[in-house]
């Protein structure tokens, strides 16, 4: 809490702007949960608006103080720390040194922090400290104002440990220069596996470097996604922001999400998808060609580039290959299934 001080008839409002990914819109959440996999993350203090002395750090899955550091005695804007090999939920703490009280980012009733999720790997957190003197008691530390601006920070999961070849999950780091190709593997009873191919970044709004994940989830969690239950599993991916759409004279270089089906999941031709900002799934149309993400001469966010059945092994095992070419808008992370 910042104590009020009289400075005359003028009032000053000071605000700090935190740069977020273009096109992102934050949603308030209770928990900070990383996508499936093992991640690295950077936590940066962006502001402090409190007279009390504060300390800030991660409590779980690692217990480590972020600020103050060295000979410092208080947190200040710009303090940062990078963490490696993180997974699951991240829990942070704020210690009000002045009042000798510690709060967690997961506190409720009352909440000690406000967490805003910008996208699947970006969060901001604003803290409410123990408070300061009230008009009734000049010594109390229990006068909390609930403005969540006493300390502010960003959390960015900026890289992921590659887990190529896993069952139901794959991940990798896209550098924007080279093609990234990640794929899952068939488990003993799996009827679907998937692959994501991200081409090199080109153009003014080309794909941005960052982590890419491919997560296959049980279709029962999406009971109506494919106009009913989807075949096998549903693919939930995190793709780079940016767009490499085609034009009349340029087919563009779209991202490819490829779904491989086998066994009883071979049948069924309807492919459904849902992107960020969409309330539900939509049935995808066929692309104009296997290389251009357009339908009837109009650019499409997603369309089916190919749908074919090939026979492998002894001729009894048929694997249906569907290639869904995705035109990626900023922040567009599609969910794809087949019914």
C-alpha positions as CSV (number, residue, x, y, z in Angstrom):
1,X,0.0,0.0,0.0
2,X,1.2,3.5,-0.8
3,X,0.5,6.0,2.0
4,X,-1.2,9.2,1.0
5,X,0.9,12.4,1.4
6,X,-0.4,15.9,0.9
7,X,1.6,17.7,-1.9
8,X,-0.7,20.6,-2.6
9,X,-3.7,21.0,-4.9
10,X,-2.2,19.0,-7.8
11,X,-2.7,15.3,-8.2
12,X,-0.3,13.1,-10.2
13,X,-1.2,9.7,-11.7
14,X,1.8,7.5,-12.7
15,X,1.1,4.4,-14.8
16,X,3.5,1.8,-16.2
17,X,2.7,0.1,-19.5
18,X,3.6,-3.5,-19.8
19,X,4.1,-4.7,-23.4
20,X,2.1,-7.8,-24.2
21,X,1.8,-10.0,-27.3
22,X,0.0,-8.2,-30.1
23,X,-3.7,-9.0,-30.2
24,X,-3.8,-10.6,-26.8
25,X,-6.6,-10.1,-24.3
26,X,-6.1,-11.0,-20.7
27,X,-8.5,-13.0,-18.6
28,X,-8.4,-13.1,-14.8
29,X,-7.6,-16.6,-13.4
30,X,-7.1,-18.1,-10.0
31,X,-4.1,-20.3,-10.9
32,X,-1.0,-20.2,-13.1
33,X,-0.8,-23.6,-14.9
34,X,1.7,-24.3,-17.6
35,X,0.7,-26.3,-20.7
36,X,1.6,-30.0,-20.7
37,X,5.3,-30.6,-20.8
38,X,8.5,-29.3,-19.2
39,X,9.1,-25.5,-19.5
40,X,11.5,-22.7,-18.8
41,X,10.1,-19.4,-17.6
42,X,11.2,-15.8,-16.8
43,X,9.6,-13.8,-14.1
44,X,10.1,-10.0,-14.2
45,X,9.0,-7.4,-11.7
46,X,7.4,-4.5,-13.6
47,X,6.5,-2.1,-10.8
48,X,6.2,-1.4,-7.1
49,X,3.7,1.1,-5.6
50,X,4.0,0.5,-1.9
51,X,5.8,2.1,1.0
52,X,6.2,-1.3,2.8
53,X,9.4,-3.3,2.1
54,X,8.5,-6.3,0.0
55,X,10.1,-9.6,-1.0
56,X,8.8,-11.7,-3.9
57,X,9.6,-15.2,-5.2
58,X,8.4,-18.6,-6.4
59,X,7.1,-21.0,-3.8
60,X,6.3,-24.0,-6.0
61,X,7.5,-26.1,-7.9
62,X,10.8,-24.4,-6.9
63,X,11.3,-22.4,-3.8
64,X,13.4,-19.4,-4.8
65,X,13.4,-15.6,-4.1
66,X,13.3,-13.3,-7.1
67,X,13.8,-10.0,-5.3
68,X,15.4,-8.4,-3.4
69,X,18.8,-9.7,-4.5
70,X,22.4,-9.1,-3.5
71,X,22.7,-6.2,-1.2
72,X,19.3,-4.9,-1.9
73,X,16.7,-4.7,0.9
74,X,13.5,-4.1,-1.2
75,X,12.0,-5.3,-4.5
76,X,12.3,-2.9,-7.4
77,X,11.1,-2.8,-10.9
78,X,13.4,-4.6,-13.3
79,X,14.3,-7.5,-11.0
80,X,14.0,-10.8,-12.9
81,X,14.9,-14.4,-12.6
82,X,14.8,-17.3,-15.0
83,X,13.6,-20.8,-14.0
84,X,14.2,-24.1,-15.8
85,X,12.5,-27.5,-15.9
86,X,9.1,-26.3,-14.7
87,X,5.8,-28.2,-15.0
88,X,2.3,-28.0,-13.7
89,X,1.1,-25.1,-11.5
90,X,3.3,-22.2,-10.5
91,X,2.7,-20.7,-7.1
92,X,4.3,-17.4,-6.1
93,X,4.7,-15.6,-2.7
94,X,4.9,-12.0,-1.5
95,X,6.4,-11.3,1.8
96,X,5.5,-7.9,3.4
97,X,8.8,-7.5,5.4
98,X,7.5,-4.4,7.1
99,X,4.5,-6.2,8.5
100,X,6.1,-9.7,8.7
101,X,3.4,-11.4,6.7
102,X,3.6,-13.7,3.7
103,X,0.9,-14.2,1.1
104,X,0.5,-16.8,-1.8
105,X,-0.8,-16.2,-5.3
106,X,-3.4,-18.9,-4.6
107,X,-4.8,-17.2,-1.5
108,X,-8.6,-16.7,-1.5
109,X,-11.0,-14.9,0.8
110,X,-9.4,-12.5,0.6
111,X,-7.3,-12.9,-2.5
112,X,-3.7,-11.6,-2.1
113,X,-3.0,-11.5,-5.9
114,X,-4.8,-10.8,-9.1
115,X,-3.6,-13.0,-12.0
116,X,-4.4,-12.1,-15.6
117,X,-3.6,-14.7,-18.3
118,X,-2.7,-13.1,-21.6
119,X,-2.3,-16.4,-23.4
120,X,-1.3,-20.0,-22.7
121,X,2.3,-19.0,-21.7
122,X,2.0,-15.3,-20.5
123,X,0.6,-14.0,-17.2
124,X,0.7,-10.8,-15.2
125,X,0.3,-10.8,-11.4
126,X,-0.5,-7.9,-9.2
127,X,-0.1,-8.1,-5.4
128,X,-1.9,-6.6,-2.4
129,X,0.5,-6.2,0.6
130,X,-0.4,-6.3,4.3
131,X,-1.5,-2.6,4.2
132,X,-0.6,0.4,6.3
133,X,-1.8,2.6,9.0
134,X,-5.5,3.3,9.0
135,X,-7.3,6.4,10.3
136,X,-8.2,4.4,13.4
137,X,-4.9,2.7,14.2
138,X,-1.6,4.2,13.1
139,X,0.3,0.9,13.8
140,X,-1.9,-1.8,12.2
141,X,-0.7,-3.8,9.2
142,X,-4.1,-5.1,8.4
143,X,-5.6,-2.2,6.4
144,X,-5.5,-3.8,2.9
145,X,-6.8,-1.7,0.1
146,X,-7.3,-4.5,-2.5
147,X,-5.8,-2.5,-5.4
148,X,-3.4,-5.2,-6.4
149,X,-0.7,-2.8,-7.5
150,X,1.7,-2.9,-4.6
151,X,4.0,-5.2,-6.6
152,X,3.4,-6.2,-10.2
153,X,5.2,-8.8,-12.3
154,X,5.0,-10.8,-15.6
155,X,5.5,-14.5,-16.0
156,X,6.6,-15.7,-19.4
157,X,7.1,-19.4,-20.3
158,X,9.6,-18.7,-23.1
159,X,10.9,-22.1,-24.1
160,X,10.0,-25.7,-23.7
161,X,12.2,-28.8,-23.3
162,X,11.6,-30.8,-26.6
163,X,9.8,-34.1,-26.0
164,X,9.8,-35.5,-29.6
165,X,8.2,-38.8,-30.1
166,X,6.1,-39.0,-27.0
167,X,2.7,-40.6,-26.8
168,X,-0.1,-38.0,-26.9
169,X,2.3,-35.0,-26.6
170,X,5.2,-33.4,-28.5
171,X,6.8,-30.0,-28.2
172,X,9.7,-28.0,-29.6
173,X,11.2,-24.5,-29.9
174,X,10.5,-22.7,-33.1
175,X,13.3,-20.3,-34.0
176,X,11.6,-18.6,-37.0
177,X,14.6,-19.5,-39.3
178,X,14.3,-23.2,-39.7
179,X,11.3,-25.5,-40.3
180,X,10.0,-27.1,-37.0
181,X,8.5,-30.6,-37.3
182,X,7.2,-32.2,-34.2
183,X,5.1,-35.4,-33.9
184,X,3.6,-37.8,-31.4
185,X,3.7,-41.6,-31.5
186,X,1.1,-44.3,-31.5
187,X,0.6,-45.8,-28.1
188,X,-0.3,-49.5,-27.8
189,X,-4.1,-48.7,-28.0
190,X,-4.0,-45.4,-29.7
191,X,-6.1,-44.8,-32.8
192,X,-4.6,-41.4,-33.6
193,X,-1.3,-39.6,-33.6
194,X,-0.4,-36.1,-34.9
195,X,2.3,-34.0,-36.4
196,X,2.8,-30.2,-36.7
197,X,5.1,-28.6,-39.3
198,X,5.9,-24.9,-39.0
199,X,7.8,-23.4,-42.0
200,X,10.4,-20.6,-41.7
201,X,9.0,-17.2,-41.0
202,X,8.5,-14.9,-43.9
203,X,6.9,-11.5,-44.6
204,X,6.1,-8.5,-42.4
205,X,3.7,-10.5,-40.1
206,X,5.6,-13.9,-40.3
207,X,5.4,-16.6,-37.6
208,X,7.0,-15.5,-34.3
209,X,9.7,-17.6,-32.6
210,X,8.6,-19.5,-29.5
211,X,7.4,-22.8,-28.1
212,X,5.1,-25.1,-30.1
213,X,3.1,-27.9,-28.4
214,X,1.0,-30.7,-29.7
215,X,-1.3,-32.2,-27.1
216,X,-3.8,-35.0,-27.9
217,X,-6.6,-35.2,-25.4
218,X,-9.4,-37.7,-24.8
219,X,-12.4,-37.0,-27.0
220,X,-14.8,-37.5,-24.1
221,X,-13.7,-34.1,-22.8
222,X,-15.2,-32.6,-26.0
223,X,-18.5,-34.4,-26.2
224,X,-20.1,-32.2,-28.9
225,X,-17.1,-30.8,-30.7
226,X,-17.5,-32.9,-33.9
227,X,-21.2,-32.6,-34.0
228,X,-21.1,-35.4,-31.4
229,X,-18.1,-37.4,-30.1
230,X,-14.9,-37.1,-32.2
231,X,-13.1,-40.1,-33.5
232,X,-10.2,-41.2,-31.2
233,X,-8.8,-38.0,-29.7
234,X,-8.9,-34.3,-30.1
235,X,-5.7,-32.4,-31.0
236,X,-5.0,-29.2,-29.0
237,X,-2.0,-27.3,-30.2
238,X,-0.2,-24.1,-29.3
239,X,1.1,-22.5,-32.5
240,X,3.2,-19.4,-33.2
241,X,1.5,-16.0,-33.6
242,X,1.7,-14.3,-37.0
243,X,0.3,-15.0,-40.4
244,X,1.7,-16.3,-43.7
245,X,-1.5,-16.3,-45.7
246,X,-1.5,-16.7,-49.4
247,X,-2.6,-14.2,-52.1
248,X,-3.7,-14.5,-55.7
249,X,-0.1,-14.8,-56.9
250,X,1.5,-16.3,-53.8
251,X,0.2,-19.5,-52.2
252,X,1.8,-18.5,-48.8
253,X,3.4,-20.9,-46.4
254,X,0.8,-22.2,-43.9
255,X,1.4,-24.3,-40.9
256,X,0.4,-28.0,-41.3
257,X,-1.4,-30.0,-38.6
258,X,-1.5,-33.6,-39.7
259,X,-3.7,-36.2,-38.0
260,X,-3.0,-39.9,-38.6
261,X,-5.8,-42.3,-37.8
262,X,-5.9,-46.1,-37.7
263,X,-8.2,-49.0,-36.8
264,X,-11.8,-48.0,-36.3
265,X,-11.0,-44.3,-36.4
266,X,-10.2,-44.5,-40.1
267,X,-13.9,-43.9,-41.1
268,X,-15.4,-40.4,-40.9
269,X,-14.6,-37.5,-43.2
270,X,-15.8,-34.4,-41.3
271,X,-13.0,-32.3,-39.7
272,X,-13.9,-29.7,-37.1
273,X,-11.7,-26.9,-35.6
274,X,-11.9,-24.1,-33.1
275,X,-9.5,-21.2,-32.6
276,X,-8.9,-18.6,-29.9
277,X,-11.8,-16.2,-29.7
278,X,-14.3,-18.7,-31.2
279,X,-17.2,-19.8,-29.1
280,X,-17.4,-23.3,-30.6
281,X,-16.2,-25.6,-33.3
282,X,-16.9,-25.2,-37.0
283,X,-16.9,-27.7,-39.9
284,X,-13.9,-27.1,-42.1
285,X,-14.1,-26.9,-45.9
286,X,-11.6,-28.3,-48.4
287,X,-8.7,-26.1,-49.3
288,X,-8.3,-24.7,-52.8
289,X,-5.1,-26.7,-53.1
290,X,-2.8,-28.7,-50.9
291,X,-0.5,-25.7,-50.5
292,X,-2.8,-22.7,-50.2
293,X,-5.1,-22.1,-47.2
294,X,-8.1,-20.7,-49.1
295,X,-11.6,-21.7,-49.9
296,X,-13.4,-20.5,-53.0
297,X,-10.7,-17.9,-53.6
298,X,-11.0,-16.5,-50.1
299,X,-8.3,-16.9,-47.4
300,X,-9.4,-19.3,-44.7
301,X,-8.1,-19.6,-41.1
302,X,-8.3,-23.4,-41.4
303,X,-9.1,-25.8,-44.2
304,X,-8.6,-29.5,-45.1
305,X,-5.8,-29.7,-47.6
306,X,-5.9,-33.5,-48.1
307,X,-7.8,-36.6,-46.9
308,X,-6.6,-40.0,-48.1
309,X,-6.3,-43.6,-47.0
310,X,-3.0,-45.4,-47.4
311,X,-2.3,-49.1,-46.7
312,X,0.8,-50.1,-44.7
313,X,2.3,-53.4,-43.5
314,X,0.5,-56.5,-44.6
315,X,-2.4,-54.6,-46.2
316,X,-4.7,-55.1,-43.3
317,X,-3.7,-52.0,-41.4
318,X,-5.1,-48.9,-43.0
319,X,-4.0,-45.5,-41.8
320,X,-6.1,-42.5,-42.8
321,X,-4.0,-39.4,-43.2
322,X,-5.7,-36.0,-42.9
323,X,-3.7,-32.8,-43.5
324,X,-5.3,-29.7,-42.0
325,X,-3.6,-26.6,-43.3
326,X,-3.9,-23.8,-40.7
327,X,-3.6,-20.1,-41.4
328,X,-2.5,-18.8,-38.0
329,X,-3.7,-15.4,-36.8
330,X,-2.1,-13.7,-33.8
331,X,-2.6,-15.9,-30.8
332,X,-4.5,-18.6,-32.7
333,X,-4.1,-21.9,-31.1
334,X,-6.5,-24.4,-32.8
335,X,-8.3,-27.4,-31.4
336,X,-8.9,-30.0,-34.2
337,X,-11.0,-33.2,-34.3
338,X,-12.6,-35.6,-36.8
339,X,-16.1,-37.1,-36.7
